Amino acid sequence: MNNIFEKGAVLDLLQLVDYSEGGIISKQILKNSSGNITLFSFDKEQGLSEHTAPFDAVVQVLDGEVEIRIGGTPHTLKKGDTIIMPANVSHALFAVEKFKMLLTMIRG
């Protein structure tokens, strides 16, 4: 098991990851046999190309704006929005504005 941050510590997620001009940054918060939680920042117009994952994934937008396509259907999310991406369904992300998200993947 790999716990990146001390359990019981208060985390300010917005401050844990900076933006990188023209880039994407990821920082693993927690990983164990049940899944993982990863913090991401994306600069404007950065993204992840269409792909699938074998697990359900929850995206919580912490800052900014993103378009997430799930099975070809676009969804625009802003700060405070959450969406569940189902396992084995194609999805892609595109930063409409720079944004930060918390991704939680649960193994089923």
HELIX and SHEET records of a PDB file:
HELIX    1   1 LEU A   13  LEU A   16  1                                   4    
SHEET    1   A 6 ASN A   2  ASN A   3  0                                        
SHEET    2   A 6 ILE A  24  ASN A  32 -1                                        
SHEET    3   A 6 GLY A  35  PHE A  42 -1                                        
SHEET    4   A 6 PHE A  99  ILE A 106 -1                                        
SHEET    5   A 6 ASP A  56  ASP A  63 -1                                        
SHEET    6   A 6 THR A  82  MET A  85 -1                                        
SHEET    1   B 4 GLY A  47  HIS A  51  0                                        
SHEET    2   B 4 HIS A  91  ALA A  95 -1                                        
SHEET    3   B 4 GLU A  65  ILE A  70 -1                                        
SHEET    4   B 4 THR A  73  LYS A  78 -1                                        
END                                                                             
